Amino acid sequence: MHIEFRHLRTIKAIHEAGGLARAADLLNMTQSALSHQVKGIEEQAGVELFVRRSKPLKLSAAGLKMLRAAEDILPRVAALEEEFTGLVKGSSGRLHIAIECHACFDWLFPVLEQFRKAWPDVDVDIRPGLAFDALPALRREEVDLVISSDPEEMDGVSFLPLFDYEPVFVAAATNPLAQKPFIEATDFRDQTLITYPVERTRLDVFTQLLTPAKVEPRAIRQVELTAVILLLVASGRGVAVLPDWVLRDIRYHSDYVTKPLTEGGLTRRLYAAVRDEDSSKPFMAHVLRLARTEPVKLQRG
Protein backbone atom coordinates (compact mmCIF):
# COMPACT_ATOMS: atom_id res chain seq x y z
CA MET A 1 0.00 0.00 0.00
CA HIS A 2 1.34 3.39 -1.01
CA ILE A 3 -0.33 6.33 0.74
CA GLU A 4 0.65 9.86 -0.31
CA PHE A 5 0.08 13.20 1.40
CA ARG A 6 -2.47 14.09 -1.31
CA HIS A 7 -4.49 11.03 -0.36
CA LEU A 8 -4.62 12.19 3.26
CA ARG A 9 -5.64 15.67 2.14
CA THR A 10 -8.38 14.16 -0.02
CA ILE A 11 -9.89 12.14 2.84
CA LYS A 12 -9.77 15.15 5.14
CA ALA A 13 -11.37 17.46 2.55
CA ILE A 14 -14.25 15.06 1.79
CA HIS A 15 -14.95 14.60 5.49
CA GLU A 16 -14.95 18.35 6.17
CA ALA A 17 -16.98 19.21 3.04
CA GLY A 18 -19.52 16.42 3.56
CA GLY A 19 -19.53 15.36 -0.09
CA LEU A 20 -17.49 14.93 -3.28
CA ALA A 21 -18.77 18.03 -5.08
CA ARG A 22 -17.80 20.53 -2.37
CA ALA A 23 -14.54 18.69 -1.65
CA ALA A 24 -13.62 18.85 -5.34
CA ASP A 25 -14.07 22.64 -5.22
CA LEU A 26 -11.89 22.85 -2.11
CA LEU A 27 -9.17 20.77 -3.76
CA ASN A 28 -9.49 22.67 -7.06
CA MET A 29 -10.20 19.56 -9.12
CA THR A 30 -13.17 18.02 -10.94
CA GLN A 31 -15.60 15.73 -9.13
CA SER A 32 -14.77 12.98 -11.64
CA ALA A 33 -11.05 13.24 -10.92
CA LEU A 34 -11.71 13.18 -7.18
CA SER A 35 -13.93 10.07 -7.48
CA HIS A 36 -11.18 8.37 -9.48
CA GLN A 37 -8.62 9.27 -6.83
CA VAL A 38 -10.82 7.90 -4.03
CA LYS A 39 -11.28 4.66 -5.96
CA GLY A 40 -7.52 4.40 -6.38
CA ILE A 41 -6.94 4.89 -2.64
CA GLU A 42 -9.50 2.21 -1.79
CA GLU A 43 -7.93 -0.22 -4.24
CA GLN A 44 -4.52 0.31 -2.65
CA ALA A 45 -5.88 0.04 0.89
CA GLY A 46 -8.05 -2.97 0.04
CA VAL A 47 -10.99 -1.57 2.00
CA GLU A 48 -13.84 0.84 1.43
CA LEU A 49 -13.22 4.23 3.00
CA PHE A 50 -16.76 5.61 2.65
CA VAL A 51 -20.30 4.42 3.33
CA ARG A 52 -21.58 4.92 -0.21
CA ARG A 53 -25.36 5.23 0.39
CA SER A 54 -25.09 7.74 3.25
CA LYS A 55 -25.99 11.40 2.82
CA PRO A 56 -23.95 13.35 3.59
CA LEU A 57 -21.13 11.02 2.60
CA LYS A 58 -19.70 9.36 5.69
CA LEU A 59 -16.39 7.70 6.39
CA SER A 60 -16.30 3.98 7.11
CA ALA A 61 -14.36 2.63 10.11
CA ALA A 62 -11.28 2.30 7.88
CA GLY A 63 -11.86 5.80 6.54
CA LEU A 64 -12.00 7.21 10.08
CA LYS A 65 -8.62 5.62 10.81
CA MET A 66 -7.17 7.30 7.75
CA LEU A 67 -8.79 10.58 8.80
CA ARG A 68 -7.14 10.37 12.22
CA ALA A 69 -3.81 9.74 10.48
CA ALA A 70 -4.42 12.78 8.24
CA GLU A 71 -5.28 14.99 11.21
CA ASP A 72 -2.08 13.89 12.96
CA ILE A 73 0.34 13.93 10.03
CA LEU A 74 -0.75 16.89 7.88
CA PRO A 75 -0.34 19.61 10.57
CA ARG A 76 3.14 18.30 11.34
CA VAL A 77 4.07 18.35 7.66
CA ALA A 78 2.69 21.90 7.36
CA ALA A 79 4.73 22.99 10.38
CA LEU A 80 7.83 21.41 8.89
CA GLU A 81 7.23 23.17 5.57
CA GLU A 82 6.81 26.47 7.38
CA GLU A 83 10.02 25.89 9.31
CA PHE A 84 11.93 25.08 6.13
CA THR A 85 10.48 28.17 4.46
CA GLY A 86 11.70 30.22 7.42
CA LEU A 87 15.16 28.70 7.10
CA VAL A 88 15.29 29.55 3.41
CA LYS A 89 14.12 33.11 4.06
CA GLY A 90 16.45 33.44 7.05
CA SER A 91 13.66 34.22 9.52
CA SER A 92 14.26 31.10 11.61
CA GLY A 93 17.20 28.94 12.54
CA ARG A 94 19.57 28.23 15.39
CA LEU A 95 21.97 30.54 17.20
CA HIS A 96 23.96 28.64 19.82
CA ILE A 97 26.77 30.78 21.22
CA ALA A 98 29.99 29.77 22.95
CA ILE A 99 32.06 32.39 24.76
CA GLU A 100 35.75 32.49 25.54
CA CYS A 101 35.21 35.49 27.76
CA HIS A 102 33.67 35.27 31.24
CA ALA A 103 32.92 38.97 31.40
CA CYS A 104 31.10 38.94 28.05
CA PHE A 105 27.86 37.97 29.77
CA ASP A 106 27.56 41.62 30.88
CA TRP A 107 26.97 42.85 27.34
CA LEU A 108 25.75 39.63 25.69
CA PHE A 109 22.51 39.40 27.67
CA PRO A 110 21.28 42.88 26.62
CA VAL A 111 22.19 42.03 23.02
CA LEU A 112 20.22 38.78 23.08
CA GLU A 113 17.25 40.45 24.78
CA GLN A 114 16.94 42.78 21.79
CA PHE A 115 17.66 39.99 19.34
CA ARG A 116 14.93 37.63 20.58
CA LYS A 117 12.28 40.32 20.09
CA ALA A 118 13.29 40.77 16.46
CA TRP A 119 13.80 37.05 15.73
CA PRO A 120 11.35 35.04 17.86
CA ASP A 121 11.68 31.94 15.65
CA VAL A 122 15.44 31.62 16.11
CA ASP A 123 16.51 29.11 18.76
CA VAL A 124 19.01 30.95 20.98
CA ASP A 125 21.25 29.33 23.57
CA ILE A 126 24.54 30.11 25.33
CA ARG A 127 26.91 27.21 25.76
CA PRO A 128 29.50 28.21 28.39
CA GLY A 129 30.42 24.57 28.96
CA LEU A 130 32.03 24.53 25.51
CA ALA A 131 33.89 27.78 26.04
CA PHE A 132 37.39 26.34 25.96
CA ASP A 133 36.74 23.86 23.17
CA ALA A 134 34.64 26.40 21.34
CA LEU A 135 36.30 26.65 17.93
CA PRO A 136 36.38 22.90 17.25
CA ALA A 137 32.73 22.84 18.38
CA LEU A 138 32.00 25.58 15.82
CA ARG A 139 33.47 23.48 13.02
CA ARG A 140 31.48 20.44 14.19
CA GLU A 141 28.31 22.61 14.02
CA GLU A 142 27.65 22.11 17.74
CA VAL A 143 27.62 25.90 18.14
CA ASP A 144 27.05 28.67 15.60
CA LEU A 145 28.95 31.66 16.97
CA VAL A 146 32.02 31.96 19.20
CA ILE A 147 33.00 35.16 21.02
CA SER A 148 36.80 35.32 21.18
CA SER A 149 39.66 37.79 21.44
CA ASP A 150 42.10 35.38 19.79
CA PRO A 151 41.46 35.05 16.04
CA GLU A 152 42.94 32.05 14.26
CA GLU A 153 43.35 30.93 10.66
CA MET A 154 40.65 28.29 10.16
CA ASP A 155 39.26 26.92 6.92
CA GLY A 156 35.57 27.71 6.56
CA VAL A 157 35.50 30.04 9.59
CA SER A 158 35.59 33.83 9.60
CA PHE A 159 36.59 35.99 12.58
CA LEU A 160 34.50 39.14 12.27
CA PRO A 161 35.55 42.15 14.39
CA LEU A 162 33.05 43.33 16.99
CA PHE A 163 34.56 46.12 19.12
CA ASP A 164 37.73 47.22 20.88
CA TYR A 165 38.04 47.26 24.66
CA GLU A 166 40.61 48.15 27.29
CA PRO A 167 41.71 45.76 30.04
CA VAL A 168 41.68 47.97 33.15
CA PHE A 169 43.37 47.55 36.54
CA VAL A 170 41.02 47.87 39.53
CA ALA A 171 41.96 47.99 43.21
CA ALA A 172 40.62 49.25 46.50
CA ALA A 173 41.01 52.99 46.96
CA THR A 174 43.25 52.24 49.94
CA ASN A 175 45.72 50.15 47.90
CA PRO A 176 49.16 51.80 47.61
CA LEU A 177 48.97 51.45 43.82
CA ALA A 178 46.03 53.87 43.83
CA GLN A 179 48.56 56.72 43.81
CA LYS A 180 50.19 55.64 40.55
CA PRO A 181 49.07 57.15 37.21
CA PHE A 182 49.32 53.75 35.48
CA ILE A 183 50.18 50.16 36.37
CA GLU A 184 53.21 48.21 35.18
CA ALA A 185 53.93 44.48 35.23
CA THR A 186 56.30 44.75 38.20
CA ASP A 187 53.54 46.31 40.33
CA PHE A 188 51.83 42.90 40.54
CA ARG A 189 54.73 41.23 42.37
CA ASP A 190 53.37 42.37 45.74
CA GLN A 191 49.69 41.83 44.91
CA THR A 192 47.14 39.03 45.05
CA LEU A 193 45.65 38.90 41.57
CA ILE A 194 41.98 37.88 41.44
CA THR A 195 40.99 36.30 38.12
CA TYR A 196 38.30 34.21 36.54
CA PRO A 197 38.93 30.44 36.81
CA VAL A 198 40.39 30.03 33.32
CA GLU A 199 43.78 29.29 31.79
CA ARG A 200 46.33 32.10 31.72
CA THR A 201 46.24 32.05 27.94
CA ARG A 202 42.66 33.32 28.19
CA LEU A 203 43.45 36.24 30.50
CA ASP A 204 44.57 39.58 29.07
CA VAL A 205 46.61 40.49 32.14
CA PHE A 206 48.87 37.51 31.50
CA THR A 207 48.97 37.40 27.71
CA GLN A 208 49.43 41.16 27.26
CA LEU A 209 51.45 42.12 30.36
CA LEU A 210 52.74 39.62 32.90
CA THR A 211 53.86 36.71 30.73
CA PRO A 212 55.89 38.86 28.28
CA ALA A 213 57.50 40.62 31.26
CA LYS A 214 58.11 37.27 33.07
CA VAL A 215 56.42 38.60 36.20
CA GLU A 216 54.45 36.53 38.71
CA PRO A 217 51.91 38.03 41.13
CA ARG A 218 52.44 37.30 44.82
CA ALA A 219 49.36 35.07 44.70
CA ILE A 220 46.46 34.23 42.41
CA ARG A 221 42.89 33.77 43.57
CA GLN A 222 40.29 32.45 41.14
CA VAL A 223 36.66 33.56 41.38
CA GLU A 224 33.75 32.65 39.11
CA LEU A 225 31.55 35.76 39.36
CA THR A 226 32.42 39.33 38.40
CA ALA A 227 30.38 40.73 41.29
CA VAL A 228 32.36 38.64 43.79
CA ILE A 229 35.66 39.73 42.24
CA LEU A 230 34.68 43.36 42.75
CA LEU A 231 33.51 42.65 46.30
CA LEU A 232 36.89 41.12 47.17
CA VAL A 233 38.74 43.98 45.52
CA ALA A 234 36.76 46.56 47.53
CA SER A 235 37.57 44.60 50.68
CA GLY A 236 41.29 44.84 49.97
CA ARG A 237 41.68 41.10 49.35
CA GLY A 238 43.41 41.60 46.02
CA VAL A 239 43.46 43.44 42.70
CA ALA A 240 41.98 42.55 39.33
CA VAL A 241 42.16 43.37 35.64
CA LEU A 242 38.76 43.50 33.95
CA PRO A 243 37.38 44.74 30.61
CA ASP A 244 36.30 48.37 30.60
CA TRP A 245 32.61 47.57 30.11
CA VAL A 246 32.55 45.68 33.43
CA LEU A 247 33.83 48.68 35.35
CA ARG A 248 31.33 51.23 34.06
CA ASP A 249 29.39 51.31 37.35
CA ILE A 250 32.39 51.70 39.67
CA ARG A 251 34.46 54.29 37.85
CA TYR A 252 33.39 56.98 40.27
CA HIS A 253 32.77 54.76 43.31
CA SER A 254 34.78 55.87 46.32
CA ASP A 255 35.70 52.29 47.27
CA TYR A 256 37.58 51.63 44.03
CA VAL A 257 40.31 53.05 41.86
CA THR A 258 40.85 52.15 38.21
CA LYS A 259 44.11 52.61 36.30
CA PRO A 260 45.35 51.88 32.77
CA LEU A 261 47.84 49.08 32.21
CA THR A 262 51.10 50.65 31.01
CA GLU A 263 51.49 54.33 30.28
CA GLY A 264 49.63 54.20 26.98
CA GLY A 265 47.04 51.65 28.09
CA LEU A 266 46.26 48.36 26.37
CA THR A 267 43.67 47.80 23.67
CA ARG A 268 42.17 44.46 22.70
CA ARG A 269 39.55 43.47 20.14
CA LEU A 270 36.71 40.99 20.41
CA TYR A 271 35.69 38.89 17.43
CA ALA A 272 32.74 36.76 16.45
CA ALA A 273 33.82 33.50 14.84
CA VAL A 274 31.16 32.11 12.48
CA ARG A 275 31.08 29.51 9.74
CA ASP A 276 31.42 31.16 6.34
CA GLU A 277 28.11 29.79 5.07
CA ASP A 278 26.27 31.32 8.08
CA SER A 279 27.75 34.81 7.98
CA SER A 280 25.24 36.08 5.38
CA LYS A 281 22.11 34.83 7.17
CA PRO A 282 19.88 37.81 8.03
CA PHE A 283 19.53 36.92 11.72
CA MET A 284 23.29 36.38 12.04
CA ALA A 285 23.94 39.77 10.46
CA HIS A 286 21.53 41.35 12.95
CA VAL A 287 23.05 39.80 16.07
CA LEU A 288 26.51 40.84 14.88
CA ARG A 289 25.28 44.39 14.35
CA LEU A 290 23.88 44.46 17.89
CA ALA A 291 27.12 43.00 19.26
CA ARG A 292 29.02 45.86 17.67
CA THR A 293 26.84 48.65 19.02
CA GLU A 294 25.37 47.67 22.41
CA PRO A 295 28.69 47.00 24.22
CA VAL A 296 29.97 50.42 23.15
CA LYS A 297 27.02 51.99 24.98
CA LEU A 298 28.11 50.16 28.15
CA GLN A 299 31.69 51.31 27.68
CA ARG A 300 30.54 54.91 27.48
CA GLY A 301 28.38 54.47 30.55
N, C-alpha and C positions, 0 to 999 in steps of 0.2 A: 504494500500500500504506500502510495506516494502522496502525501498531503502538502499542499503549498499554502503560503500566506493568503493568496487570493481566495483559496477555498474557504479558509476560516472567515475571511471578510464577507464572503458570499453568505455563509450560514448566518452570520451575525446580522447582516443587512436584511435578509428575508424575515428573520425573527422579529427584528425591530419594526420593519415596515408592515408585517402582517400579511404579506402576499407577494407574488412574483412581479406584478406590474409595478407597484411602488418601489420595490427593491431594485428593479431594473433601472428605474429613473435615478435612484440614489447612486447606483454603481455606474451610471452613464453607459448603459449597454441595452440592447434590445431584449424583450422578454423571451424571444426564441433562443437567443444566445445564452441567456441565464438558465433557461430550462435545460438546455444541452449541457451546460456546465454542471448543474445539479445532478443530472443523470450520470455524468462521468464520475463525479465524486462518489455516488452511491455504488457504481460498478467497482470502483477501486476499493471502497470500504467493505463491499459485500453485504451491506445492509441498507434498508430504507431509512432515510433521515427525516422524512416528513410523513405525516398522516394525510394521505392524498384527499380524502373526501371531507376533511374538516374545513370549515370556514369561520374565521380566517384560518389560513394555512398554519398548522401546528407542527412542532418538531416531535419526532418519535423519541423513544428513550435513548436510542443511539444518537439521534440529532442533538438532544440536550447535552449529552456528554461532549459532543464536538463543540457545542456552543460554550460550555464551561471552559473548554480548552482555548477557544477563541478569546473569551473574556479575560483569561489569564495571560495568554501569550501576546496578543496584539498590543495592549498598552505597554508591555515591556519592550517590544520591538520599536514602538513609536518613541519611547523614551530614549532608547539607544540611538535611533536615527537623529533625534534632536540633539543628543550629546555629541554625536559625530559631526553634525552640522555646526555646532558651537566650536568644536575643535578646528574645523576647517576655517571658520570665520575668525577664530582667535578669541572668541568671547568666553570660552571655558577651557579648562586644562588643569594642570597641576603645578604648584609652586612650592616645592619643599626646599627649605633653606638650611644650609649648614654654615656656622660661623666659626672663624678662627680668632675671634676677638670677644672676650668676656664682656667688655664694657659696651659692645655694640648694641646690647639689648636696650640701652637708654634711648637710642634714636630709632632702632628698628621697630619697636612697638608702635610709636606714633605713625611711622610710615605704613605699616601693615593695617593700622586702623583706618587710614584713608583709603588704602588699596582695596580692602574688602568691600567698602561701600560702592566703589566703582566697578568691581568685578566679583559679584556675589557667587558666580558659578565656577570660580577658580578655587580649587582645593589648596589651602595654604597651611603649611606646617613648618615649625622650626625644629631642626634636628641637632641639638647641641651634643648628643652622644656621639655623633660622627665628626665632631669638630676637628679632631686631629688626624683623621683619615679622610678628610673632606674631599680632596681633589680626586683621589681614586674613586670615591663614591660618586662623584659627579660624572666621571667617565663611564661608570657602570649603570648610570641613570637611576641611582638610588636617591639622589638629590638633584635639584635643578639649578641651584644658584649657591655659590660659595662666597662669603664675605672674607676677604684676605688682604693683608698688607704686603704680601710676598708673592708677586707675580712670577710665574714660571713659563717656560716654553713647553707647551703641550699641544700635540696634534688634536685638532677638532675642538679646542677650547680657547675662548677669547677672554682676556682679562681687561675689563672695561673700567676706566677710571671713574671713581665716584666723587671724592672730595679730599682735600688736604686737611691735616690736623696737626696739632703740636702736642707732643708728650710733655707734660708739665710736672714739675716737682711740687709736692705739697707736704707741709709739716705743720706742727703746732706753732702758734705764734710765739711760744716761749722757747722754741728750739734755737740754739745758738746760730744755726744757719739762716735764720730769719733776717739777720742783719746783712747778709750778702746780696749783691745785686743779681747774681746768677750762680748756678750750681755747677761744679766741675766733678769729674769722676772721683778724684781723690777725697771729696767731701763725704763720700759714702763709707769710707773706711771706719768711721766711728759711729755709724748709724745702723739701726735695725731696719732693713728694707722690707716693707709689707707688699706682697704681690699676690696676684691671682695664682691658683694652684695649677700652673701650666709649665711646660718646658721653657728654659731660658731662651731658646731660639724663637719663642713666640712673644717675648717681652721686649718692648722697645728700649727700656733702660739698660738691658744687657746688650742687645744687638747693636745699638747705636752709640753706647757710651762706655759701659763698664768692661765688656769683653774686649773691645779694641784697645782700651787703656790698661788691660790686665789688672783690674782693681776688683777686690772682693769686699762686699759690705761686712760689717762686724757680725751680722746675723741676718737670716732671712726667715720671715714668717709668712706662711701662705694662708690666704683667706678667700673664701668663695664669693662673698657678696661685697659689692662696692660700698654699700651703706656701712657695713661693718668695718671695712678698711678705713673709711673716713672717721668713724667713731674712735677707732684705735689711734689714728693719727692725732685727733683732737685731744686724746687723753695722754699724749706724749709717749705712747708705746712704740713708736717708730715713724718712719717717713714713707712716702709712696711716690710713684710716678704714674700719672693717669692721663688719658686723653683730655684735651681741653673741653670737649663737650660735657664731660662728667663733672667738671669743676665749675660749671656756670653758676650754680646756686651758692657757692661758698667763696667766691672771689672777694666779696666784701664782708665776709663773716669774721668777727673779731677773734675767733678761736683758731683761725687758720692763716697761713701765709703761703702764697704760691710764687714760684720763681721759674724762670726759663732754665733749660739745661744748656750749658755753655753760653758764652757771651752773645752769640748771634741766635741762640735758640735752635731747636731741631724741628724739622718738618717731615712728616710722613704722609703717605697717600694710601687711601683704602681703595680696593678694587672689587668689582663683582666678576667672578669667574662663571661663565655660562658656556654651554655647548653651542657651537657655531650655528647649528640648525635652529636653536631656540631664540637666538638674539633678536630676530626680526618679528617675533610674535608680539601682537599689540599689547597684551597684558604684561609681557616681560619688559617692553619698552616703557610702559607706564610706571612699573615698580622701580625701574632704574632711574627714571626721571625724578620720582619722589625721593629716592635714596641720595640723589645729588643735591636736592634743595632743602629738605626738612632738617637734616643734621646741621646745615649752615645756620639755620635759624637758632638752633640750640647753642651753637658756638658764639653767636652774637648776643645771646641772652635776651 
